[in-house]
Protein backbone atom coordinates (compact mmCIF):
# COMPACT_ATOMS: atom_id res chain seq x y z
CA UNK A 1 0.00 0.00 0.00
CA UNK A 2 1.44 3.38 -1.00
CA UNK A 3 0.73 6.42 1.16
CA UNK A 4 1.12 10.00 -0.01
CA UNK A 5 1.79 13.01 2.18
CA UNK A 6 2.70 13.55 5.78
CA UNK A 7 -0.82 12.87 7.02
CA UNK A 8 -0.74 9.40 5.53
CA UNK A 9 2.79 8.82 6.83
CA UNK A 10 1.75 9.84 10.34
CA UNK A 11 -1.36 7.71 10.00
CA UNK A 12 0.76 4.75 8.97
CA UNK A 13 3.09 5.28 11.94
CA UNK A 14 0.08 5.29 14.26
CA UNK A 15 -1.31 2.17 12.64
CA UNK A 16 1.96 0.22 12.75
CA UNK A 17 2.97 1.18 16.29
CA UNK A 18 -0.55 0.65 17.65
CA UNK A 19 -0.48 -2.87 16.21
CA UNK A 20 2.98 -3.46 17.64
CA UNK A 21 1.90 -2.12 21.03
CA UNK A 22 -1.04 -4.51 20.98
CA UNK A 23 1.30 -7.45 20.39
CA UNK A 24 3.76 -6.71 23.19
CA UNK A 25 1.77 -8.78 25.68
CA UNK A 26 2.80 -11.90 23.76
CA UNK A 27 6.48 -11.22 24.42
CA UNK A 28 5.79 -10.22 28.04
CA UNK A 29 3.92 -13.47 28.60
CA UNK A 30 6.70 -15.54 27.06
CA UNK A 31 9.26 -13.89 29.32
CA UNK A 32 7.06 -14.62 32.39
CA UNK A 33 6.85 -18.27 31.36
CA UNK A 34 10.60 -18.51 30.95
CA UNK A 35 11.12 -16.83 34.34
CA UNK A 36 8.95 -19.51 36.00
CA UNK A 37 10.94 -22.30 34.36
CA UNK A 38 14.23 -23.89 35.26
CA UNK A 39 17.00 -21.77 33.80
CA UNK A 40 20.75 -21.76 33.92
CA UNK A 41 22.29 -18.63 35.43
CA UNK A 42 23.19 -17.40 31.93
CA UNK A 43 19.64 -17.99 30.69
CA UNK A 44 18.18 -16.20 33.73
CA UNK A 45 20.43 -13.18 33.10
CA UNK A 46 19.32 -13.11 29.47
CA UNK A 47 15.63 -13.31 30.41
CA UNK A 48 16.14 -10.47 32.91
CA UNK A 49 17.92 -8.43 30.23
CA UNK A 50 15.10 -9.06 27.78
CA UNK A 51 12.51 -8.08 30.41
CA UNK A 52 14.33 -4.75 30.81
CA UNK A 53 14.36 -4.30 27.05
CA UNK A 54 10.61 -4.95 26.96
CA UNK A 55 10.00 -2.22 29.55
CA UNK A 56 11.96 0.19 27.38
CA UNK A 57 10.08 -0.93 24.27
CA UNK A 58 6.73 -0.26 25.98
CA UNK A 59 7.90 3.25 26.89
CA UNK A 60 9.34 4.04 23.45
CA UNK A 61 6.26 2.87 21.57
CA UNK A 62 4.02 4.93 23.87
CA UNK A 63 6.23 8.00 23.28
CA UNK A 64 6.16 7.47 19.51
CA UNK A 65 2.37 7.22 19.52
CA UNK A 66 2.02 10.39 21.63
CA UNK A 67 4.27 12.29 19.22
CA UNK A 68 2.49 10.94 16.16
CA UNK A 69 -0.88 12.02 17.59
CA UNK A 70 0.50 15.53 18.11
CA UNK A 71 1.94 15.62 14.58
CA UNK A 72 -1.29 14.40 13.07
CA UNK A 73 -2.96 17.65 14.08
CA UNK A 74 -0.31 19.69 12.22
CA UNK A 75 -0.17 18.03 8.83
CA UNK A 76 -0.52 20.03 5.63
CA UNK A 77 -3.79 18.25 4.91
CA UNK A 78 -5.25 19.54 8.18
CA UNK A 79 -4.08 23.09 7.40
CA UNK A 80 -5.37 23.03 3.81
CA UNK A 81 -8.75 21.77 5.02
CA UNK A 82 -9.23 24.91 7.16
CA UNK A 83 -10.86 28.03 5.86
CA UNK A 84 -8.90 31.26 5.47
CA UNK A 85 -10.81 32.68 8.44
CA UNK A 86 -9.84 29.74 10.67
CA UNK A 87 -6.19 29.99 9.64
CA UNK A 88 -6.16 33.76 10.14
CA UNK A 89 -7.69 33.49 13.60
CA UNK A 90 -5.28 30.74 14.64
CA UNK A 91 -2.34 32.77 13.41
CA UNK A 92 -3.48 35.89 15.22
CA UNK A 93 -4.31 34.07 18.44
CA UNK A 94 -1.12 32.04 18.49
CA UNK A 95 0.92 35.24 18.39
CA UNK A 96 -1.29 37.09 20.86
CA UNK A 97 0.25 37.71 24.30
CA UNK A 98 -1.40 35.50 26.90
CA UNK A 99 -0.32 37.58 29.90
CA UNK A 100 -2.62 40.55 29.21
PDB file as gemmi writes it, atoms N, CA and C in Angstrom:
CRYST1    1.000    1.000    1.000  90.00  90.00  90.00 P 1                      
ATOM      1  N   UNK A   1       0.840  -1.170   0.000  1.00  0.00           N  
ATOM      2  CA  UNK A   1       0.000   0.000   0.000  1.00  0.00           C  
ATOM      3  C   UNK A   1       0.891   1.242   0.000  1.00  0.00           C  
ATOM      4  N   UNK A   2       0.633   2.168  -0.868  1.00  0.00           N  
ATOM      5  CA  UNK A   2       1.441   3.377  -0.997  1.00  0.00           C  
ATOM      6  C   UNK A   2       0.679   4.544  -0.384  1.00  0.00           C  
ATOM      7  N   UNK A   3       1.342   5.269   0.503  1.00  0.00           N  
ATOM      8  CA  UNK A   3       0.732   6.421   1.160  1.00  0.00           C  
ATOM      9  C   UNK A   3       1.388   7.694   0.676  1.00  0.00           C  
ATOM     10  N   UNK A   4       0.591   8.712   0.424  1.00  0.00           N  
ATOM     11  CA  UNK A   4       1.118  10.000  -0.009  1.00  0.00           C  
ATOM     12  C   UNK A   4       0.937  11.005   1.119  1.00  0.00           C  
ATOM     13  N   UNK A   5       1.903  11.903   1.252  1.00  0.00           N  
ATOM     14  CA  UNK A   5       1.787  13.012   2.180  1.00  0.00           C  
ATOM     15  C   UNK A   5       2.135  12.657   3.608  1.00  0.00           C  
ATOM     16  N   UNK A   6       2.342  13.712   4.376  1.00  0.00           N  
ATOM     17  CA  UNK A   6       2.703  13.547   5.779  1.00  0.00           C  
ATOM     18  C   UNK A   6       1.560  12.957   6.575  1.00  0.00           C  
ATOM     19  N   UNK A   7       0.330  13.383   6.281  1.00  0.00           N  
ATOM     20  CA  UNK A   7      -0.816  12.871   7.023  1.00  0.00           C  
ATOM     21  C   UNK A   7      -0.880  11.353   6.920  1.00  0.00           C  
ATOM     22  N   UNK A   8      -0.702  10.843   5.724  1.00  0.00           N  
ATOM     23  CA  UNK A   8      -0.738   9.399   5.534  1.00  0.00           C  
ATOM     24  C   UNK A   8       0.450   8.727   6.200  1.00  0.00           C  
ATOM     25  N   UNK A   9       1.608   9.375   6.175  1.00  0.00           N  
ATOM     26  CA  UNK A   9       2.787   8.820   6.829  1.00  0.00           C  
ATOM     27  C   UNK A   9       2.551   8.759   8.330  1.00  0.00           C  
ATOM     28  N   UNK A  10       2.041   9.826   8.899  1.00  0.00           N  
ATOM     29  CA  UNK A  10       1.750   9.841  10.338  1.00  0.00           C  
ATOM     30  C   UNK A  10       0.679   8.803  10.646  1.00  0.00           C  
ATOM     31  N   UNK A  11      -0.322   8.720   9.807  1.00  0.00           N  
ATOM     32  CA  UNK A  11      -1.364   7.709   9.996  1.00  0.00           C  
ATOM     33  C   UNK A  11      -0.803   6.302   9.957  1.00  0.00           C  
ATOM     34  N   UNK A  12       0.131   6.078   9.068  1.00  0.00           N  
ATOM     35  CA  UNK A  12       0.757   4.753   8.970  1.00  0.00           C  
ATOM     36  C   UNK A  12       1.597   4.456  10.211  1.00  0.00           C  
ATOM     37  N   UNK A  13       2.311   5.454  10.711  1.00  0.00           N  
ATOM     38  CA  UNK A  13       3.092   5.282  11.942  1.00  0.00           C  
ATOM     39  C   UNK A  13       2.161   4.898  13.089  1.00  0.00           C  
ATOM     40  N   UNK A  14       1.045   5.600  13.196  1.00  0.00           N  
ATOM     41  CA  UNK A  14       0.084   5.295  14.261  1.00  0.00           C  
ATOM     42  C   UNK A  14      -0.451   3.876  14.108  1.00  0.00           C  
ATOM     43  N   UNK A  15      -0.773   3.514  12.891  1.00  0.00           N  
ATOM     44  CA  UNK A  15      -1.305   2.170  12.637  1.00  0.00           C  
ATOM     45  C   UNK A  15      -0.293   1.078  13.003  1.00  0.00           C  
ATOM     46  N   UNK A  16       0.929   1.241  12.530  1.00  0.00           N  
ATOM     47  CA  UNK A  16       1.962   0.218  12.750  1.00  0.00           C  
ATOM     48  C   UNK A  16       2.317   0.102  14.228  1.00  0.00           C  
ATOM     49  N   UNK A  17       2.543   1.234  14.892  1.00  0.00           N  
ATOM     50  CA  UNK A  17       2.965   1.175  16.286  1.00  0.00           C  
ATOM     51  C   UNK A  17       1.826   0.799  17.229  1.00  0.00           C  
ATOM     52  N   UNK A  18       0.584   1.109  16.855  1.00  0.00           N  
ATOM     53  CA  UNK A  18      -0.551   0.650  17.653  1.00  0.00           C  
ATOM     54  C   UNK A  18      -0.661  -0.865  17.571  1.00  0.00           C  
ATOM     55  N   UNK A  19      -0.473  -1.408  16.377  1.00  0.00           N  
ATOM     56  CA  UNK A  19      -0.478  -2.866  16.212  1.00  0.00           C  
ATOM     57  C   UNK A  19       0.653  -3.491  17.010  1.00  0.00           C  
ATOM     58  N   UNK A  20       1.841  -2.912  16.903  1.00  0.00           N  
ATOM     59  CA  UNK A  20       2.983  -3.455  17.639  1.00  0.00           C  
ATOM     60  C   UNK A  20       2.739  -3.385  19.142  1.00  0.00           C  
ATOM     61  N   UNK A  21       2.187  -2.271  19.602  1.00  0.00           N  
ATOM     62  CA  UNK A  21       1.904  -2.124  21.034  1.00  0.00           C  
ATOM     63  C   UNK A  21       0.911  -3.197  21.494  1.00  0.00           C  
ATOM     64  N   UNK A  22      -0.056  -3.493  20.653  1.00  0.00           N  
ATOM     65  CA  UNK A  22      -1.038  -4.510  20.983  1.00  0.00           C  
ATOM     66  C   UNK A  22      -0.465  -5.921  21.038  1.00  0.00           C  
ATOM     67  N   UNK A  23       0.670  -6.126  20.404  1.00  0.00           N  
ATOM     68  CA  UNK A  23       1.295  -7.452  20.387  1.00  0.00           C  
ATOM     69  C   UNK A  23       2.339  -7.651  21.487  1.00  0.00           C  
ATOM     70  N   UNK A  24       2.694  -6.602  22.194  1.00  0.00           N  
ATOM     71  CA  UNK A  24       3.755  -6.709  23.191  1.00  0.00           C  
ATOM     72  C   UNK A  24       3.424  -7.694  24.310  1.00  0.00           C  
ATOM     73  N   UNK A  25       2.149  -7.863  24.613  1.00  0.00           N  
ATOM     74  CA  UNK A  25       1.774  -8.780  25.684  1.00  0.00           C  
ATOM     75  C   UNK A  25       2.252 -10.207  25.394  1.00  0.00           C  
ATOM     76  N   UNK A  26       2.333 -10.552  24.116  1.00  0.00           N  
ATOM     77  CA  UNK A  26       2.804 -11.899  23.760  1.00  0.00           C  
ATOM     78  C   UNK A  26       4.238 -12.119  24.239  1.00  0.00           C  
ATOM     79  N   UNK A  27       5.083 -11.117  24.022  1.00  0.00           N  
ATOM     80  CA  UNK A  27       6.480 -11.225  24.423  1.00  0.00           C  
ATOM     81  C   UNK A  27       6.603 -11.169  25.946  1.00  0.00           C  
ATOM     82  N   UNK A  28       5.789 -10.302  26.569  1.00  0.00           N  
ATOM     83  CA  UNK A  28       5.793 -10.219  28.037  1.00  0.00           C  
ATOM     84  C   UNK A  28       5.405 -11.565  28.650  1.00  0.00           C  
ATOM     85  N   UNK A  29       4.382 -12.175  28.094  1.00  0.00           N  
ATOM     86  CA  UNK A  29       3.922 -13.469  28.603  1.00  0.00           C  
ATOM     87  C   UNK A  29       4.990 -14.551  28.421  1.00  0.00           C  
ATOM     88  N   UNK A  30       5.656 -14.553  27.286  1.00  0.00           N  
ATOM     89  CA  UNK A  30       6.705 -15.542  27.060  1.00  0.00           C  
ATOM     90  C   UNK A  30       7.837 -15.367  28.070  1.00  0.00           C  
ATOM     91  N   UNK A  31       8.207 -14.130  28.327  1.00  0.00           N  
ATOM     92  CA  UNK A  31       9.258 -13.886  29.323  1.00  0.00           C  
ATOM     93  C   UNK A  31       8.825 -14.363  30.707  1.00  0.00           C  
ATOM     94  N   UNK A  32       7.562 -14.131  31.085  1.00  0.00           N  
ATOM     95  CA  UNK A  32       7.063 -14.616  32.386  1.00  0.00           C  
ATOM     96  C   UNK A  32       7.131 -16.144  32.460  1.00  0.00           C  
ATOM     97  N   UNK A  33       6.797 -16.801  31.370  1.00  0.00           N  
ATOM     98  CA  UNK A  33       6.854 -18.268  31.362  1.00  0.00           C  
ATOM     99  C   UNK A  33       8.291 -18.763  31.516  1.00  0.00           C  
ATOM    100  N   UNK A  34       9.197 -18.123  30.816  1.00  0.00           N  
ATOM    101  CA  UNK A  34      10.599 -18.508  30.949  1.00  0.00           C  
ATOM    102  C   UNK A  34      11.097 -18.272  32.371  1.00  0.00           C  
ATOM    103  N   UNK A  35      10.688 -17.143  32.981  1.00  0.00           N  
ATOM    104  CA  UNK A  35      11.117 -16.831  34.345  1.00  0.00           C  
ATOM    105  C   UNK A  35      10.658 -17.892  35.335  1.00  0.00           C  
ATOM    106  N   UNK A  36       9.479 -18.478  35.102  1.00  0.00           N  
ATOM    107  CA  UNK A  36       8.945 -19.511  35.997  1.00  0.00           C  
ATOM    108  C   UNK A  36       9.616 -20.863  35.783  1.00  0.00           C  
ATOM    109  N   UNK A  37      10.315 -21.015  34.684  1.00  0.00           N  
ATOM    110  CA  UNK A  37      10.938 -22.295  34.356  1.00  0.00           C  
ATOM    111  C   UNK A  37      12.302 -22.456  35.012  1.00  0.00           C  
ATOM    112  N   UNK A  38      12.887 -23.606  34.764  1.00  0.00           N  
ATOM    113  CA  UNK A  38      14.226 -23.892  35.261  1.00  0.00           C  
ATOM    114  C   UNK A  38      15.228 -23.355  34.246  1.00  0.00           C  
ATOM    115  N   UNK A  39      16.045 -22.411  34.689  1.00  0.00           N  
ATOM    116  CA  UNK A  39      16.999 -21.772  33.796  1.00  0.00           C  
ATOM    117  C   UNK A  39      18.411 -21.852  34.376  1.00  0.00           C  
ATOM    118  N   UNK A  40      19.357 -21.888  33.474  1.00  0.00           N  
ATOM    119  CA  UNK A  40      20.751 -21.762  33.915  1.00  0.00           C  
ATOM    120  C   UNK A  40      20.973 -20.303  34.324  1.00  0.00           C  
ATOM    121  N   UNK A  41      22.018 -20.028  35.073  1.00  0.00           N  
ATOM    122  CA  UNK A  41      22.292 -18.629  35.433  1.00  0.00           C  
ATOM    123  C   UNK A  41      22.412 -17.717  34.204  1.00  0.00           C  
ATOM    124  N   UNK A  42      23.043 -18.199  33.154  1.00  0.00           N  
ATOM    125  CA  UNK A  42      23.187 -17.398  31.934  1.00  0.00           C  
ATOM    126  C   UNK A  42      21.819 -17.145  31.293  1.00  0.00           C  
ATOM    127  N   UNK A  43      20.977 -18.160  31.263  1.00  0.00           N  
ATOM    128  CA  UNK A  43      19.640 -17.994  30.694  1.00  0.00           C  
ATOM    129  C   UNK A  43      18.814 -17.012  31.528  1.00  0.00           C  
ATOM    130  N   UNK A  44      18.921 -17.113  32.852  1.00  0.00           N  
ATOM    131  CA  UNK A  44      18.184 -16.204  33.734  1.00  0.00           C  
ATOM    132  C   UNK A  44      18.620 -14.755  33.503  1.00  0.00           C  
ATOM    133  N   UNK A  45      19.926 -14.538  33.370  1.00  0.00           N  
ATOM    134  CA  UNK A  45      20.426 -13.180  33.099  1.00  0.00           C  
ATOM    135  C   UNK A  45      19.865 -12.658  31.777  1.00  0.00           C  
ATOM    136  N   UNK A  46      19.828 -13.526  30.785  1.00  0.00           N  
ATOM    137  CA  UNK A  46      19.317 -13.111  29.474  1.00  0.00           C  
ATOM    138  C   UNK A  46      17.821 -12.783  29.544  1.00  0.00           C  
ATOM    139  N   UNK A  47      17.060 -13.576  30.257  1.00  0.00           N  
ATOM    140  CA  UNK A  47      15.632 -13.311  30.406  1.00  0.00           C  
ATOM    141  C   UNK A  47      15.428 -11.988  31.151  1.00  0.00           C  
ATOM    142  N   UNK A  48      16.233 -11.739  32.173  1.00  0.00           N  
ATOM    143  CA  UNK A  48      16.142 -10.468  32.907  1.00  0.00           C  
ATOM    144  C   UNK A  48      16.512  -9.287  32.000  1.00  0.00           C  
ATOM    145  N   UNK A  49      17.526  -9.481  31.170  1.00  0.00           N  
ATOM    146  CA  UNK A  49      17.924  -8.430  30.231  1.00  0.00           C  
ATOM    147  C   UNK A  49      16.795  -8.152  29.244  1.00  0.00           C  
ATOM    148  N   UNK A  50      16.201  -9.207  28.719  1.00  0.00           N  
ATOM    149  CA  UNK A  50      15.100  -9.057  27.776  1.00  0.00           C  
ATOM    150  C   UNK A  50      13.888  -8.393  28.421  1.00  0.00           C  
ATOM    151  N   UNK A  51      13.626  -8.715  29.694  1.00  0.00           N  
ATOM    152  CA  UNK A  51      12.512  -8.081  30.409  1.00  0.00           C  
ATOM    153  C   UNK A  51      12.754  -6.574  30.516  1.00  0.00           C  
ATOM    154  N   UNK A  52      13.987  -6.179  30.769  1.00  0.00           N  
ATOM    155  CA  UNK A  52      14.328  -4.754  30.807  1.00  0.00           C  
ATOM    156  C   UNK A  52      14.152  -4.105  29.450  1.00  0.00           C  
ATOM    157  N   UNK A  53      14.537  -4.811  28.403  1.00  0.00           N  
ATOM    158  CA  UNK A  53      14.358  -4.300  27.054  1.00  0.00           C  
ATOM    159  C   UNK A  53      12.875  -4.126  26.722  1.00  0.00           C  
ATOM    160  N   UNK A  54      12.054  -5.053  27.203  1.00  0.00           N  
ATOM    161  CA  UNK A  54      10.613  -4.947  26.956  1.00  0.00           C  
ATOM    162  C   UNK A  54      10.028  -3.722  27.648  1.00  0.00           C  
ATOM    163  N   UNK A  55      10.474  -3.430  28.856  1.00  0.00           N  
ATOM    164  CA  UNK A  55      10.005  -2.220  29.548  1.00  0.00           C  
ATOM    165  C   UNK A  55      10.338  -0.983  28.725  1.00  0.00           C  
ATOM    166  N   UNK A  56      11.562  -0.940  28.220  1.00  0.00           N  
ATOM    167  CA  UNK A  56      11.963   0.189  27.381  1.00  0.00           C  
ATOM    168  C   UNK A  56      11.127   0.256  26.111  1.00  0.00           C  
ATOM    169  N   UNK A  57      10.864  -0.886  25.501  1.00  0.00           N  
ATOM    170  CA  UNK A  57      10.076  -0.926  24.271  1.00  0.00           C  
ATOM    171  C   UNK A  57       8.662  -0.395  24.511  1.00  0.00           C  
ATOM    172  N   UNK A  58       8.052  -0.791  25.629  1.00  0.00           N  
ATOM    173  CA  UNK A  58       6.727  -0.264  25.976  1.00  0.00           C  
ATOM    174  C   UNK A  58       6.769   1.268  26.052  1.00  0.00           C  
ATOM    175  N   UNK A  59       7.780   1.801  26.725  1.00  0.00           N  
ATOM    176  CA  UNK A  59       7.903   3.253  26.895  1.00  0.00           C  
ATOM    177  C   UNK A  59       8.133   3.960  25.556  1.00  0.00           C  
ATOM    178  N   UNK A  60       9.011   3.403  24.735  1.00  0.00           N  
ATOM    179  CA  UNK A  60       9.342   4.038  23.453  1.00  0.00           C  
ATOM    180  C   UNK A  60       8.138   4.034  22.521  1.00  0.00           C  
ATOM    181  N   UNK A  61       7.433   2.931  22.449  1.00  0.00           N  
ATOM    182  CA  UNK A  61       6.258   2.868  21.572  1.00  0.00           C  
ATOM    183  C   UNK A  61       5.192   3.855  22.044  1.00  0.00           C  
ATOM    184  N   UNK A  62       4.989   3.962  23.345  1.00  0.00           N  
ATOM    185  CA  UNK A  62       4.023   4.933  23.871  1.00  0.00           C  
ATOM    186  C   UNK A  62       4.438   6.352  23.508  1.00  0.00           C  
ATOM    187  N   UNK A  63       5.726   6.658  23.623  1.00  0.00           N  
ATOM    188  CA  UNK A  63       6.226   7.996  23.281  1.00  0.00           C  
ATOM    189  C   UNK A  63       6.044   8.282  21.788  1.00  0.00           C  
ATOM    190  N   UNK A  64       6.328   7.305  20.955  1.00  0.00           N  
ATOM    191  CA  UNK A  64       6.158   7.469  19.509  1.00  0.00           C  
ATOM    192  C   UNK A  64       4.696   7.746  19.170  1.00  0.00           C  
ATOM    193  N   UNK A  65       3.793   7.016  19.791  1.00  0.00           N  
ATOM    194  CA  UNK A  65       2.369   7.221  19.517  1.00  0.00           C  
ATOM    195  C   UNK A  65       1.892   8.589  20.002  1.00  0.00           C  
ATOM    196  N   UNK A  66       2.393   9.044  21.153  1.00  0.00           N  
ATOM    197  CA  UNK A  66       2.023  10.386  21.628  1.00  0.00           C  
ATOM    198  C   UNK A  66       2.504  11.453  20.645  1.00  0.00           C  
ATOM    199  N   UNK A  67       3.734  11.323  20.186  1.00  0.00           N  
ATOM    200  CA  UNK A  67       4.270  12.293  19.222  1.00  0.00           C  
ATOM    201  C   UNK A  67       3.518  12.251  17.900  1.00  0.00           C  
ATOM    202  N   UNK A  68       3.210  11.068  17.426  1.00  0.00           N  
ATOM    203  CA  UNK A  68       2.488  10.938  16.159  1.00  0.00           C  
ATOM    204  C   UNK A  68       1.100  11.567  16.262  1.00  0.00           C  
ATOM    205  N   UNK A  69       0.438  11.403  17.402  1.00  0.00           N  
ATOM    206  CA  UNK A  69      -0.876  12.019  17.591  1.00  0.00           C  
ATOM    207  C   UNK A  69      -0.765  13.546  17.547  1.00  0.00           C  
ATOM    208  N   UNK A  70       0.291  14.081  18.148  1.00  0.00           N  
ATOM    209  CA  UNK A  70       0.502  15.531  18.105  1.00  0.00           C  
ATOM    210  C   UNK A  70       0.788  15.988  16.674  1.00  0.00           C  
ATOM    211  N   UNK A  71       1.616  15.252  15.962  1.00  0.00           N  
ATOM    212  CA  UNK A  71       1.943  15.615  14.581  1.00  0.00           C  
ATOM    213  C   UNK A  71       0.737  15.527  13.661  1.00  0.00           C  
ATOM    214  N   UNK A  72      -0.117  14.600  13.934  1.00  0.00           N  
ATOM    215  CA  UNK A  72      -1.285  14.395  13.069  1.00  0.00           C  
ATOM    216  C   UNK A  72      -2.155  15.648  12.999  1.00  0.00           C  
ATOM    217  N   UNK A  73      -2.156  16.432  14.062  1.00  0.00           N  
ATOM    218  CA  UNK A  73      -2.959  17.650  14.079  1.00  0.00           C  
ATOM    219  C   UNK A  73      -2.306  18.792  13.305  1.00  0.00           C  
ATOM    220  N   UNK A  74      -1.038  18.610  12.886  1.00  0.00           N  
ATOM    221  CA  UNK A  74      -0.310  19.695  12.220  1.00  0.00           C  
ATOM    222  C   UNK A  74       0.097  19.359  10.789  1.00  0.00           C  
ATOM    223  N   UNK A  75      -0.537  18.394  10.194  1.00  0.00           N  
ATOM    224  CA  UNK A  75      -0.165  18.028   8.830  1.00  0.00           C  
ATOM    225  C   UNK A  75      -0.700  19.056   7.836  1.00  0.00           C  
ATOM    226  N   UNK A  76      -0.110  19.084   6.680  1.00  0.00           N  
ATOM    227  CA  UNK A  76      -0.517  20.028   5.631  1.00  0.00           C  
ATOM    228  C   UNK A  76      -1.971  19.792   5.229  1.00  0.00           C  
ATOM    229  N   UNK A  77      -2.405  18.540   5.256  1.00  0.00           N  
ATOM    230  CA  UNK A  77      -3.792  18.246   4.905  1.00  0.00           C  
ATOM    231  C   UNK A  77      -4.760  18.893   5.880  1.00  0.00           C  
ATOM    232  N   UNK A  78      -4.403  18.903   7.172  1.00  0.00           N  
ATOM    233  CA  UNK A  78      -5.248  19.545   8.181  1.00  0.00           C  
ATOM    234  C   UNK A  78      -5.293  21.056   7.956  1.00  0.00           C  
ATOM    235  N   UNK A  79      -4.147  21.642   7.625  1.00  0.00           N  
ATOM    236  CA  UNK A  79      -4.077  23.087   7.400  1.00  0.00           C  
ATOM    237  C   UNK A  79      -4.865  23.464   6.156  1.00  0.00           C  
ATOM    238  N   UNK A  80      -4.687  22.719   5.072  1.00  0.00           N  
ATOM    239  CA  UNK A  80      -5.366  23.027   3.814  1.00  0.00           C  
ATOM    240  C   UNK A  80      -6.882  22.873   3.964  1.00  0.00           C  
ATOM    241  N   UNK A  81      -7.321  21.994   4.831  1.00  0.00           N  
ATOM    242  CA  UNK A  81      -8.754  21.770   5.023  1.00  0.00           C  
ATOM    243  C   UNK A  81      -9.436  22.923   5.760  1.00  0.00           C  
ATOM    244  N   UNK A  82      -8.654  23.792   6.400  1.00  0.00           N  
ATOM    245  CA  UNK A  82      -9.228  24.909   7.155  1.00  0.00           C  
ATOM    246  C   UNK A  82      -9.530  26.076   6.221  1.00  0.00           C  
ATOM    247  N   UNK A  83     -10.521  26.841   6.642  1.00  0.00           N  
ATOM    248  CA  UNK A  83     -10.861  28.035   5.858  1.00  0.00           C  
ATOM    249  C   UNK A  83      -9.828  29.122   6.136  1.00  0.00           C  
ATOM    250  N   UNK A  84      -9.814  30.132   5.274  1.00  0.00           N  
ATOM    251  CA  UNK A  84      -8.904  31.255   5.469  1.00  0.00           C  
ATOM    252  C   UNK A  84      -9.172  31.952   6.800  1.00  0.00           C  
ATOM    253  N   UNK A  85     -10.439  32.037   7.176  1.00  0.00           N  
ATOM    254  CA  UNK A  85     -10.812  32.684   8.440  1.00  0.00           C  
ATOM    255  C   UNK A  85     -10.229  31.895   9.617  1.00  0.00           C  
ATOM    256  N   UNK A  86     -10.379  30.562   9.596  1.00  0.00           N  
ATOM    257  CA  UNK A  86      -9.836  29.738  10.670  1.00  0.00           C  
ATOM    258  C   UNK A  86      -8.323  29.908  10.783  1.00  0.00           C  
ATOM    259  N   UNK A  87      -7.649  29.846   9.638  1.00  0.00           N  
ATOM    260  CA  UNK A  87      -6.187  29.994   9.640  1.00  0.00           C  
ATOM    261  C   UNK A  87      -5.765  31.367  10.139  1.00  0.00           C  
ATOM    262  N   UNK A  88      -6.476  32.407   9.699  1.00  0.00           N  
ATOM    263  CA  UNK A  88      -6.155  33.756  10.140  1.00  0.00           C  
ATOM    264  C   UNK A  88      -6.332  33.916  11.636  1.00  0.00           C  
ATOM    265  N   UNK A  89      -7.438  33.404  12.164  1.00  0.00           N  
ATOM    266  CA  UNK A  89      -7.686  33.493  13.599  1.00  0.00           C  
ATOM    267  C   UNK A  89      -6.634  32.719  14.395  1.00  0.00           C  
ATOM    268  N   UNK A  90      -6.309  31.528  13.953  1.00  0.00           N  
ATOM    269  CA  UNK A  90      -5.284  30.736  14.642  1.00  0.00           C  
ATOM    270  C   UNK A  90      -3.949  31.462  14.641  1.00  0.00           C  
ATOM    271  N   UNK A  91      -3.603  32.042  13.512  1.00  0.00           N  
ATOM    272  CA  UNK A  91      -2.336  32.766  13.412  1.00  0.00           C  
ATOM    273  C   UNK A  91      -2.324  33.960  14.349  1.00  0.00           C  
ATOM    274  N   UNK A  92      -3.402  34.719  14.336  1.00  0.00           N  
ATOM    275  CA  UNK A  92      -3.480  35.889  15.219  1.00  0.00           C  
ATOM    276  C   UNK A  92      -3.452  35.491  16.691  1.00  0.00           C  
ATOM    277  N   UNK A  93      -4.227  34.479  17.036  1.00  0.00           N  
ATOM    278  CA  UNK A  93      -4.314  34.075  18.439  1.00  0.00           C  
ATOM    279  C   UNK A  93      -3.045  33.396  18.934  1.00  0.00           C  
ATOM    280  N   UNK A  94      -2.353  32.707  18.055  1.00  0.00           N  
ATOM    281  CA  UNK A  94      -1.121  32.038  18.493  1.00  0.00           C  
ATOM    282  C   UNK A  94      -0.015  33.046  18.780  1.00  0.00           C  
ATOM    283  N   UNK A  95      -0.088  34.208  18.148  1.00  0.00           N  
ATOM    284  CA  UNK A  95       0.919  35.239  18.388  1.00  0.00           C  
ATOM    285  C   UNK A  95       0.487  36.257  19.416  1.00  0.00           C  
ATOM    286  N   UNK A  96      -0.734  36.131  19.918  1.00  0.00           N  
ATOM    287  CA  UNK A  96      -1.286  37.094  20.859  1.00  0.00           C  
ATOM    288  C   UNK A  96      -0.710  36.856  22.246  1.00  0.00           C  
ATOM    289  N   UNK A  97      -0.291  37.888  22.935  1.00  0.00           N  
ATOM    290  CA  UNK A  97       0.250  37.712  24.296  1.00  0.00           C  
ATOM    291  C   UNK A  97      -0.813  37.139  25.229  1.00  0.00           C  
ATOM    292  N   UNK A  98      -0.444  36.140  25.999  1.00  0.00           N  
ATOM    293  CA  UNK A  98      -1.398  35.504  26.903  1.00  0.00           C  
ATOM    294  C   UNK A  98      -1.369  36.107  28.286  1.00  0.00           C  
ATOM    295  N   UNK A  99      -0.432  37.014  28.563  1.00  0.00           N  
ATOM    296  CA  UNK A  99      -0.318  37.576  29.904  1.00  0.00           C  
ATOM    297  C   UNK A  99      -1.027  38.913  30.059  1.00  0.00           C  
ATOM    298  N   UNK A 100      -1.877  39.283  29.114  1.00  0.00           N  
ATOM    299  CA  UNK A 100      -2.615  40.553  29.206  1.00  0.00           C  
ATOM    300  C   UNK A 100      -3.813  40.428  30.105  1.00  0.00           C  
TER     301      UNK A 100                                                      
END                                                                             
